[in-house]
Amino acid sequence: MNRKKKINEILKKKQKKQNAKLHKSNKPRYISKAERAEMEKAQAEQTVEANTDTAINDSTTEQSE
């Protein structure tokens, strides 16, 4: 009885591990502190560029009127 039980436990463990590999986690990918800082810096630069572009466009439209 013990031998059968042990074999079944081993097979169940293997099956469980294989099923776990098939189903990927829904957890988002980890982003390190350095990467987050880099992303914030890039985003800040984009917003500054967008603000300067709109400011330049606004000033040119005011001058043409």
C-alpha positions in Angstrom: 0.0 0.0 0.0 2.8 2.4 0.9 4.6 1.8 -2.3 1.5 2.5 -4.4 0.8 5.6 -2.4 4.3 6.9 -2.9 4.3 6.3 -6.6 0.9 8.0 -7.0 2.2 11.0 -5.0 5.2 11.3 -7.2 3.1 11.1 -10.4 0.7 13.7 -9.0 3.5 16.1 -8.2 4.9 15.8 -11.7 1.5 16.4 -13.2 1.0 19.4 -11.0 4.3 20.9 -12.1 3.5 20.4 -15.8 0.1 22.0 -15.4 1.7 25.0 -13.6 4.1 25.5 -16.5 1.2 25.5 -19.0 -0.7 28.3 -17.2 1.3 31.5 -17.2 0.9 34.0 -14.4 -1.2 37.1 -14.8 1.2 39.0 -12.7 2.8 42.0 -14.5 6.5 42.0 -15.3 8.8 43.4 -12.6 10.3 46.8 -13.4 13.3 47.7 -11.4 13.7 51.1 -9.7 16.4 52.2 -12.3 14.1 51.3 -15.2 11.2 53.2 -13.6 13.4 56.2 -13.2 14.5 56.0 -16.8 10.9 55.7 -18.0 9.8 58.7 -16.0 12.7 60.7 -17.4 11.8 59.8 -20.9 8.2 60.6 -20.3 9.1 64.0 -18.8 11.2 64.8 -21.8 8.3 63.9 -24.1 5.9 66.2 -22.2 8.4 69.0 -22.2 8.9 68.6 -26.0 5.1 68.5 -26.5 4.7 71.6 -24.4 7.4 73.6 -26.3 5.9 72.5 -29.6 2.4 73.8 -28.6 3.9 77.0 -27.2 5.8 77.6 -30.5 2.6 76.9 -32.5 0.6 79.2 -30.3 3.1 82.1 -30.6 3.2 81.7 -34.4 -0.6 81.8 -34.7 -0.7 84.9 -32.5 1.8 86.7 -34.7 0.0 85.8 -37.9 -3.3 87.2 -36.6 
